[in-house]
């Protein structure tokens, strides 16, 4: 069966979301689907266009009018689905419900395609904190229930059974084990501990809580040193104001190291240096209590123990997890140190604990829920039927 994985943006090599999308596409292919990846692209010469894999399906031009056509001219995607006889469309939400996305989905559905939309984070209204952002969200709020009514399901990583009045398909963020190497060495933590937090840092990551905890910890002049390596950019002014002054005012420059974005071998080297990982410590700030973040799974696949403050049913009872309270208190560094010193699990033990969370297993849940029959499965059924017929005749 032909499938289309649709996103409304382009790719960034160092961005975790970009990597995740490619993992999901690979997983759908491993489930037997013939998948094309549709995305928005800007060429080196500035031409804006819609792409399906390496093929241009619509040239939008340049400048302001090209940006407008990107948002309004979605018929080219529906035309591609109809022309290529695509029967399954997986859309990653861009919080862009409007009459044009609705019309696109309606045209796909009219020709018999099954269409689902993944909402990566839910609820998400609290993420829109500035007035320009809230204005942008207004259109989505007006049309998202209408858009949802035309979908065959909404894929969510939350525990919500219904979103915008429609049923959900609940899965976990997954792991491509082929793409994430396991940590090879266990470092000597007798005299120092290295923490790592990998993210495009937003306020809901709550890294400021850990830094405030370090400020309190170093007020006691400890002999045991703790270092926090932040790998990724501080995304906005709010994040900079929550983090940079605390580092400066408490003279933590030697202990909180801002590395910026890292990927490939550089990122692998950072994980080899790390002893313990930091997940989200502020999801409560955006009104989220239950979420299954990609970062938690990546840490476990690397073989690292870690902390977070939300509810993640895949990890809450794991022995290598140290749960932080979902509030604004500074992280208790001494308790974190004690927990880390008590750990006995190896990186291999931690990685093996999440084998059921592969992307292939998670995307198969979507396929099974929609009763999609991949072509190789149909062929296998035919072959099995012929084999059984032969056995019965003999």
QUIKAVEN-V175822 format. One record per residue. N is the residue number from 1. RES is the residue in one letter. PHI is phi in radians with two decimals (999 if undefined). Layout:
<<N & RES & PHI> <N & RES & PHI>>
//
This chain:
<<1 & X & 999> <2 & X & -1.40> <3 & X & -2.37> <4 & X & -2.19> <5 & X & -1.81> <6 & X & -1.93> <7 & X & -2.18> <8 & X & -1.90> <9 & X & -2.61> <10 & X & -1.78> <11 & X & -2.21> <12 & X & -2.29> <13 & X & -0.96> <14 & X & -1.55> <15 & X & -1.55> <16 & X & -1.12> <17 & X & -1.14> <18 & X & -1.05> <19 & X & -1.10> <20 & X & -1.03> <21 & X & -1.06> <22 & X & -1.13> <23 & X & -1.11> <24 & X & -1.14> <25 & X & -1.09> <26 & X & -1.04> <27 & X & -1.13> <28 & X & -1.09> <29 & X & -1.14> <30 & X & -1.16> <31 & X & -1.47> <32 & X & 1.81> <33 & X & -1.62> <34 & X & -1.62> <35 & X & -1.81> <36 & X & -1.97> <37 & X & -1.80> <38 & X & -1.82> <39 & X & -2.67> <40 & X & -1.66> <41 & X & -2.44> <42 & X & -2.10> <43 & X & -1.26> <44 & X & -0.98> <45 & X & -1.55> <46 & X & 1.64> <47 & X & -1.31> <48 & X & -1.63> <49 & X & -2.78> <50 & X & -1.70> <51 & X & -2.11> <52 & X & -2.19> <53 & X & 0.97> <54 & X & -1.74> <55 & X & -1.73> <56 & X & -1.41> <57 & X & -1.82> <58 & X & -2.82> <59 & X & -1.61> <60 & X & -1.81> <61 & X & 1.60> <62 & X & -2.25> <63 & X & 1.36> <64 & X & -1.10> <65 & X & -1.15> <66 & X & -1.15> <67 & X & -1.11> <68 & X & -1.16> <69 & X & -1.10> <70 & X & -1.03> <71 & X & -1.44> <72 & X & -1.78> <73 & X & -1.66> <74 & X & -1.61> <75 & X & -1.09> <76 & X & -1.09> <77 & X & -1.27> <78 & X & -1.09> <79 & X & -1.07> <80 & X & -1.11> <81 & X & -1.05> <82 & X & -1.23> <83 & X & -1.15> <84 & X & -1.57> <85 & X & 1.01> <86 & X & -1.53> <87 & X & -1.93> <88 & X & -2.44> <89 & X & -2.17> <90 & X & -1.93> <91 & X & -1.85> <92 & X & -1.64> <93 & X & -1.05> <94 & X & -2.04> <95 & X & 0.96> <96 & X & -2.20> <97 & X & -1.13> <98 & X & -2.88> <99 & X & -1.01> <100 & X & -1.38> <101 & X & -1.21> <102 & X & -1.10> <103 & X & -1.09> <104 & X & -1.05> <105 & X & -1.15> <106 & X & -1.04> <107 & X & -1.16> <108 & X & -1.11> <109 & X & -1.16> <110 & X & -1.06> <111 & X & -1.62> <112 & X & 1.66> <113 & X & -1.31> <114 & X & -1.60> <115 & X & -2.20> <116 & X & -2.14> <117 & X & -2.22> <118 & X & -1.57> <119 & X & -1.87> <120 & X & -1.06> <121 & X & -2.27> <122 & X & -2.51> <123 & X & -1.26> <124 & X & -2.22> <125 & X & -1.02> <126 & X & -1.20> <127 & X & -1.31> <128 & X & -1.61> <129 & X & -1.83> <130 & X & -1.71> <131 & X & -1.11> <132 & X & -1.05> <133 & X & -1.18> <134 & X & -1.14> <135 & X & -1.13> <136 & X & -1.10> <137 & X & -1.22> <138 & X & -1.00> <139 & X & -1.08> <140 & X & -1.04> <141 & X & -1.11> <142 & X & -1.24> <143 & X & -2.06> <144 & X & -1.21> <145 & X & -1.17> <146 & X & -1.11> <147 & X & -1.06> <148 & X & -1.06> <149 & X & -1.15> <150 & X & -1.67> <151 & X & -1.51> <152 & X & -1.47> <153 & X & 2.94> <154 & X & -2.03> <155 & X & -1.45> <156 & X & -2.38> <157 & X & -1.78> <158 & X & -1.65> <159 & X & -1.79> <160 & X & -1.24> <161 & X & -1.46> <162 & X & -2.39> <163 & X & -2.32> <164 & X & 0.95> <165 & X & 1.45> <166 & X & -2.08> <167 & X & -1.18> <168 & X & -1.96> <169 & X & -1.98> <170 & X & -1.59> <171 & X & -2.31> <172 & X & -1.86> <173 & X & -1.02> <174 & X & -1.97> <175 & X & -2.34> <176 & X & -1.73> <177 & X & -1.12> <178 & X & -1.21> <179 & X & -1.69> <180 & X & -2.04> <181 & X & -1.30> <182 & X & -1.42> <183 & X & -1.01> <184 & X & -1.58> <185 & X & -2.26> <186 & X & -1.85> <187 & X & -1.40> <188 & X & -1.33> <189 & X & -1.87> <190 & X & -1.11> <191 & X & -2.03> <192 & X & -2.75> <193 & X & -2.28> <194 & X & -1.93> <195 & X & -1.72> <196 & X & -2.32> <197 & X & -2.26> <198 & X & -1.91> <199 & X & -3.04> <200 & X & -1.39> <201 & X & -1.24> <202 & X & -2.02> <203 & X & -1.06> <204 & X & -1.30> <205 & X & -1.27> <206 & X & 1.13> <207 & X & -1.10> <208 & X & -1.08> <209 & X & -1.10> <210 & X & -1.19> <211 & X & -1.18> <212 & X & -1.15> <213 & X & -1.14> <214 & X & -1.13> <215 & X & -1.06> <216 & X & -1.17> <217 & X & -1.11> <218 & X & -1.35> <219 & X & -1.14> <220 & X & -1.57> <221 & X & 0.93> <222 & X & -1.31> <223 & X & -1.34> <224 & X & -1.37> <225 & X & -1.74> <226 & X & -2.17> <227 & X & -2.07> <228 & X & -2.06> <229 & X & -1.75> <230 & X & -1.67> <231 & X & -1.91> <232 & X & 2.40> <233 & X & -1.41> <234 & X & -1.40> <235 & X & -1.27> <236 & X & -2.71> <237 & X & -1.15> <238 & X & -1.03> <239 & X & -1.11> <240 & X & -1.12> <241 & X & -1.25> <242 & X & -1.39> <243 & X & -1.93> <244 & X & -1.10> <245 & X & -1.10> <246 & X & -1.15> <247 & X & -1.11> <248 & X & -1.16> <249 & X & -1.18> <250 & X & -1.87> <251 & X & 0.94> <252 & X & -1.76> <253 & X & -0.98> <254 & X & -1.40> <255 & X & -1.96> <256 & X & -2.02> <257 & X & -1.93> <258 & X & -1.66> <259 & X & -1.59> <260 & X & 1.30> <261 & X & -1.11> <262 & X & -2.37> <263 & X & -2.67> <264 & X & 0.98> <265 & X & -1.13> <266 & X & -1.12> <267 & X & -1.17> <268 & X & -1.02> <269 & X & -1.14> <270 & X & -1.11> <271 & X & -1.22> <272 & X & -1.12> <273 & X & -1.30> <274 & X & -1.38> <275 & X & -1.98> <276 & X & -2.76> <277 & X & -1.97> <278 & X & -2.03> <279 & X & -1.54> <280 & X & -1.31> <281 & X & -2.07> <282 & X & -2.50> <283 & X & -1.09> <284 & X & -1.07> <285 & X & -1.16> <286 & X & -1.88> <287 & X & 1.32> <288 & X & -1.88> <289 & X & -1.93> <290 & X & -1.95> <291 & X & -2.84> <292 & X & -2.07> <293 & X & -1.31> <294 & X & -1.12> <295 & X & -1.09> <296 & X & -0.99> <297 & X & -1.24> <298 & X & -1.16> <299 & X & -1.05> <300 & X & -1.14> <301 & X & -1.12> <302 & X & -1.23> <303 & X & 1.67> <304 & X & -1.81> <305 & X & -1.27> <306 & X & -2.77> <307 & X & -2.21> <308 & X & -2.82> <309 & X & -2.09> <310 & X & -1.40> <311 & X & -1.70> <312 & X & -2.27> <313 & X & -1.10> <314 & X & -1.30> <315 & X & -2.21> <316 & X & -0.95> <317 & X & -1.81> <318 & X & -1.28> <319 & X & -1.24> <320 & X & -1.73> <321 & X & -1.84> <322 & X & -1.97> <323 & X & -1.40> <324 & X & -1.64> <325 & X & -1.18> <326 & X & -1.46> <327 & X & -2.54> <328 & X & -1.70> <329 & X & -1.21> <330 & X & -1.08> <331 & X & -1.21> <332 & X & -1.38> <333 & X & -1.17> <334 & X & -1.12> <335 & X & -1.16> <336 & X & -1.09> <337 & X & -1.05> <338 & X & -1.06> <339 & X & -1.11> <340 & X & -1.08> <341 & X & -1.20> <342 & X & -1.49> <343 & X & -1.20> <344 & X & -2.13> <345 & X & -1.30> <346 & X & -1.52> <347 & X & -0.95> <348 & X & -1.12> <349 & X & -1.04> <350 & X & -1.14> <351 & X & -1.07> <352 & X & -1.14> <353 & X & -1.18> <354 & X & -2.01> <355 & X & -0.94> <356 & X & -1.16> <357 & X & -1.70> <358 & X & -1.15> <359 & X & -1.07> <360 & X & -1.06> <361 & X & -1.14> <362 & X & -1.25> <363 & X & -1.24> <364 & X & -1.13> <365 & X & -1.07> <366 & X & -1.15> <367 & X & -1.06> <368 & X & -1.16> <369 & X & -1.09> <370 & X & -1.58> <371 & X & 0.99> <372 & X & -1.46> <373 & X & -1.91> <374 & X & -1.00> <375 & X & -1.07> <376 & X & -1.17> <377 & X & -1.19> <378 & X & -1.09> <379 & X & -1.08> <380 & X & -1.06> <381 & X & -1.11> <382 & X & -1.10> <383 & X & -1.09> <384 & X & -1.12> <385 & X & -1.14> <386 & X & -1.10> <387 & X & -1.11> <388 & X & -1.16> <389 & X & -1.09> <390 & X & -1.09> <391 & X & -1.14> <392 & X & -1.16> <393 & X & -1.22> <394 & X & -1.48>>
//
